[in-house]
């Protein structure tokens, strides 16, 4: 294999790139955490990476990691050519890769022209003459071009067209689950939500939310009600995780569970609030969920808007937030562990509710030590059963890919990561 600058892809192309990410604390560095030597502060080279020859390198892990082959598909693990390390900023302006396309022209904020890589040696060779990636100032403008035939593929339909795009496009409309999970989290430190009382109240809140109605009326069926804590597009997904009946809309069950919690410690909070960032288009569903809770449990339930994503995340990260808050996860790679361990493992970086259950942690370790992805999936399923008992987050729905394409192209398919498989697209 060769990079598009003509240089060879070697074992060092991977090892040097991975070491660079860790040594320079790049945002993707945490993906290398399982590799031996990562935990050492100020490390320049990971102990667990050893170049054997030009086409072979050895990776030694800190712990068994069954889904490591899945992780390798993520962009953090891509190789880099030698020219990248000469001037990383300059390389970012003129990137060189080893994939099916190569960059021919990049006009910032306007478009990027990609052409087939003549030296590409893989199985995903381009079935077209290249791609013109256009950067639109608004989704509405892109949708107008799609309808007029001036755009071939649009990967995100604007909210304003949710109610009409499927009739506008017919069988060229795309609406399918993606690797995005949405929820809201109630911190372990909030009054009334610790211990057994907290478990009962979380279960009551879950039963009080009509997910089917919200995804139909608010999202025009561009969301799919959740049945687990992962995503339908990842291997090992199951709709039949024991305990997931807690996601069913059941007002009577919700009232019963809330009353049981009141017998332990009568509800004394003036309101139950769900915080969200106003710049993310969340108000409608938060208000709908709050109204469902209010009407079912007869408590004051409201949305708590923050002006922007940063304002909300600052309070969540600093643990100063005093309400429930919206949460979610978009997969980095198509593995169940990426949804579960990162969100709910004790001390995990994205465990915003500070959930901790030794039994859950043990199941995650068992999954990581499994002999195969199939065995790991069973352990992850058992781990989710524990989550459904404790509900560290209230699962809501999976975000769908809402997209479309013109009459000028065929073979338009969206992958697990919500991105079109560009190499397969052909012109009519």
N, C-alpha and C positions, 0 to 999 in steps of 0.2 A: 504493500500500500504506500501511496505517496500523498503528501500535502499538496495543496494547489500551487505552492511555490516551487514544486518539483523535488523537494527534499523528502527523504524516507521517513515513514512512521516507524519508530523503534520503541523498544521497551522504555528507554529514557524519556521518550515523548510523553508517556503516561506518568512515570515516577517523578520526573521534574515538575510536571504540572501539579500533581497532588501535593508534593512537598512545598511548592510555591504557595498554594492556597493556604496551607497550615502556617507556614512561616510568616506570611503577610496578613494573617487573620482575616482572610476574605470571608464574605458572608456565607459562602458554601462550605467553609472549612469544617463545620460540625459533621458533615457527611463522612468524614474520615475518622470519626471518634472510635469506631470499633477496631481500628488498626493499631497494632502494638506501638507504643511510644507516643501516642497522641496526647496523653494526659500530662506529659512533661511540659512545664512552662518554658516558653522561649525556644522550643524545639525548631531546628532548621531543617532536619531531615527525619522522617519517621523511621524508627528502628525496624518496623515491620515491613518495609519495602526494600527488596533486594533484587538488583538487576543480575540475571544469570548470563544472558547473552543478548544480542541485538533484538531478538524476537521473543524473549522470555523474561518475565520477572515474577518474583514470589511475594505473596502477601501473607503476613502472619498476623492473625487477629488476637485481640485481647481476650475475647470470649467467643464461643460458638455463635455464628450469625447465619442462620439458614437462608435468609432472604438476600444475602450479599450479591448473588448473581442478578437479582432483580434491580438492586440499587445501582449496578454498574451501567444501566441504561440512562441514568440521569446525567444531565449536562455537566455537573461538577466533576464527573469522572472522565471527561473527554481529554484526549491528548492535545498537546500544544507543540508547535514547531519551534526550533531553536530561535527563530527571529523574534518570537514573542518576548523572550527574556532579555533581549537587547534594549527594548523600550516598550513596556506594556501599554502605556497610554497611546503611543503611535500605532501599536498593533490593534488596539481597540477601534481605531479609526479605519484600519485597513485589514480586517481579520482574514486569516488563512486557516482553512480547515481541511478535512479529508472526507467530507460527506458527498452526497450526490450532486450538490450545487456548489458554485463558486460565485463570489461577489464580483460583478462587473462594474457597477456604478451605484453610488449612494448619495442621494441628495437629501440632506437632513430635513426632517419634518415634511418631506414631499413624497419621495419614493425610494425604493431600493430595487435594483435590477439584478436578478440572479440568473446565471446560465448553467447548463449541465457541466459537471466536472468530467473532463475526458479521461482522467486517470482513476475515476472511482471504480473500486473493485468489489463492491458489496452486492447484496441481493436487491437493493431498493433503487436501482437506476431510474433516472427520470424518464417518464413516458411522454414528456412534453419538451418544448424547446426552451423552457425556462419560466421564470416567474417575475412579474412586476408587482411588488408589494407596495400598495398605496397607503399613505398615512392621511386619513381624513380628519378634518377639524371637528366633525361631529358624526355620530352614528346615523343621524337622520339624513345627512348628505350622502353617506355611503349607501343607505337603503334606497334613496332616490335613484342613484346610479345603477344599483342592482336591477330595479324595476325597468329602467330604460335600456338595459342591455349594455351599459358602459362599464359594468363591473361584473366579473365572472363569479366570484365567491365572496360572501360576507360571513365572517365567523361570529358576529354578535348582532342580533336584531335589536334595534332600539326599543325601549319600553313603550314608546308611543305607538308601535306597530304590533304589539303582542296580540291584539284582538283581531288583526286583519291579515297578518303575514302568511298564515297557512292557507287562507283563501286566495290571497294574492299570488302565491307561488305554487300552490297545488302540491304535487309530489316532489317538487324541488325545495320544499320547506323541510327543515331539520329540527326535531325536538326530541332529544334523547338524554338519558341520565349521563352525568359526567362525574369526574373524580373530585367533587366538591360536596362537603358535608356541612350542614348548618345546624346550629343549636343555640341555646343560651345557658349560661353557667351561673350557679349560685355558690358563692364562696363558702368554705367550711366555717369561716369566722363570723358569718352573719347571725344575728339573733334569730332564734327559732329554727335554725337550719343545721344545728349540730346534733350528732348522735342519732338515736332512734327517732326522735321527734323530727329531725331534719329529713330522714329517709321517708317517713310517712308524708311529709309536706311536699317533697319533691315528686313522689308518686302521684299525689293528689293533683298537683299542678300539671303534670304530664297528661293525666286523664281528662283534665279540664280544657284542653286545647283541641279544637276541631281542625286537624291538619288537612283533611280532605277538602273541607270548605274553603280554607285559606288558600291552598294551592290552586283551587279552581277559580275562585272569585278574585283574589288579589293578583295572583301570578298567571292567570289564564292558562293553567295547566303547563306552565314552563318550569315547574318544580314537581318533584315526586316525593310524596310523604315517606319519611324515613322508616325503615324496619330494623336498622342496626346502627352501629357507630362508625361504619366505614363507607363503602360506596358499591353500588351494583356493578361497576366496571372493573373491579379488581378481582383477581383470582382468589377463590375461597369464599366469596360473598355468599351469604345464605339469608333468605327471608325468614327462616325458621329458627332463629336463635332463642333458646329457652328464656323466658322472662320478657320478651319483647311485646307481650300483650299490654304492658304498661303504656305503650304508645297509642292504644286505642282510645278514641273519644268516648268517655263513659262518665257522664255527669253524676250519676248516682254513686258510682264507685269513688269518684273524686270527693264528693261530700262525705262519704263514709270514712275515707282515709283522713281527711282534714279534721273530722270530729274526733277520731282516735288520737290525733296529735294534740288537739285541744284538751283532751282528758289528761294528757301528760303535762302540758303547759299551755294555758289558754293564749291564743293569738292576741298580741298587744301592740303590734306595729300599726302605725296610722295608715300605711299603704304598702303594696308590693309593687316595686318598680323594676322595669327592664331597661337598662341603659343601651343606647345605640348611637352611632355616629350619623349625623344628619346628612353628610355628604355622600352616603352610600346607598341611598334609596331604600331605607329600612323602615321608615315611619309607618307605612300602610300595614305591613304585616305585624309590627310590634303593637300597634293600636288594636288590630284585630285579635291578636293573641291575648292582650290585656283585657279586652272586652269579654272574650270567652271565659277567661279566668274570673273576672268580676261577676259575670252573670251566673256562673256555676257555683262559685264558692262564697258569693255574697261578701267579698272583701273589696276594698279600694285597690284596684290594679291599674297602673298607668305606664306609659312609655316615658323614659327619661332621656331626652335628646342631648347630645354633645355636639358642638359645632363642627368638629371634624374627627377623622380617624385618630390622629395623633393625640388629641385631647382625651379621647376615651382610653386609648392604649396606655398613655402615661399613668393614669390612675389605676388601671388594671395591673400594669407592670410593677408599680410602686406599692401595690396592695392598699391603696387609700380609698378605693371605690367602696361604697356602702350600699350598693344595690346589686341585683342580678344584672347580667350584661350579656349582650349577644356575642357569640363565638362561632368559629367555623374552621374548616381545614381544607386546603386544596393539596392533593397528593403531590409529593415530590417524585415518587416512583410508584408503580402499580403494585403495592404490597400492603397487606392488612396491617402489618406492624407499624408502618409509617403513620397510620391514623391513630393507633392505640397507644403505643409506648410513648410517643412524643407528647400526647395530650393528657394521659392519665397515670403514667408511671411516677412513682414517688420521686420528687425532685426534678422531674423532666422540665426542660426549658419552656415548653408551651403548656404546662400544667397550671393554668391561670387560677384554678379554684383551690389549689394546694391539696388536692385529693391524695389520699394515701391508704392503700389496702395491701398488706403483705401477701394475701392470697392472689390478688390480681398481679402483683409484681412477680410472684413465683410462676404464674401461668405464662407471662411474657418471657421469662427466662427459659421455660420449657419449650416454648415456641421457637425461640432463637437457637436452642440446642437440638431441634428436631432434625431427623435424618433427611427430610424432604419437605418441599413447600406444602405438599398435601397434608403431611402430619402436622406441620406448623399451623395450617389453617384450622385444624381441629382444636389445637390448643388455644388459638386466638378466639375461636368460638366459645370455648369454656371461659376465657377471660371476659368476653362480652357478657356472658350470663351474670358474672359478678357485677359488671357495670350496671346492668339492668336492675340489680337489687339495690345498688347504692345511688345510682343516677347522679354522678358528679357533674354531668351536663344533661340537659333535657334535649334529646334528639328531635329535630323538627322535619327537615326534608333535605333532599339532594338537589342541588342546582342542575338544571338541564343545559345542554348545548342548544341554544336557539340560533339557528343560522339558516342560510339559504344560498342558492346558486342560480345562475342564469340558464337560458336555453342554449347558450353557446358552448357548454362544457358537459362532459359525462364523467362517470366514475368518481364522483365526489363523495368521499367517506370521511367521517370524523373519527379520530382514534380515541383511545381511552383517556387521553390528556386534554380532550376538547379541541384539539388542533386538527385541521384538515390534513389528510395524508397527501401532501402536495405532489409527490412523485407519481402518484397514480392518476392524477387528473389529466384528461385529454380534451382537446378542442374538437368540436363537431366538424 
